[in-house]
Amino acid sequence: MQNILVAGRLTLEQVQALTATVQQHPTIRLTVYTPTVISAWPASVDLIAGDLTDAVGLTAAMLDQDLVLVQLESSALTKQTQSITAVMTASSTAPLVLSMPESVLTMVQKTVKWYQGHRQRKQLDEIRRVEQLLRQSQLNFTLIQGTTTADTTVYNRAMSQTWPTAVPIRRQLALTDYLSREFNLPFVA
């Protein structure tokens, strides 16, 4: 039995995708740590209400987890990443997969008005700060940036040694890719 923690604010579509994927894998036990409890989760899922910046709640949710999937929010990228890396460094050796809605590619390709330039630069700094925090940690991580095929980028522990920032991929990648039948989880016997 593999224990998987999904943390963060999830959309109804993400809930449905995760539920469908987990139902295909009877050996997965899913725990959800989220500030918004959606009634779409089946009874077999353990729901824990909490925020990603709450270190105590996050530590309790991460106990005995084999994989941690996190959906970061644009409004608190740095705070959430700091909390997650601190908790995981202290208590967990599980692989970590983080997903954020924006990527460097989408931010720089977006046409903005002159008065929105400061906000755009601030968001780019947040994304780069998240990459820096993960690079400095000793965690086994994968960072997924963006939500569409055109802008999805991936950054992980191996790339952190050679790439200064995330690298684009040619297909859309989501948290559920880490639960698909084709993906070989490192802890599956």
Buried (B, 14 or more C-beta within 10 A) or exposed (E): EBBBBBBBBBEEEBBBBBBEBBEEBEEBBBBBBBBEEBEEBEEEBBBBEBBBBBBEBBBBBBEEBBBBBBBBBEEBBBBBBBBBBBBBEEBBEBBBBBBBEBBBBBBEEEEEEEEEEEEBEEBBEBBBBBBBBBBEBEBBBBBBBBBEEEBBBBBBBEBBEEEEBBEBBEEBBBBBBBBEEEEEBEEEE
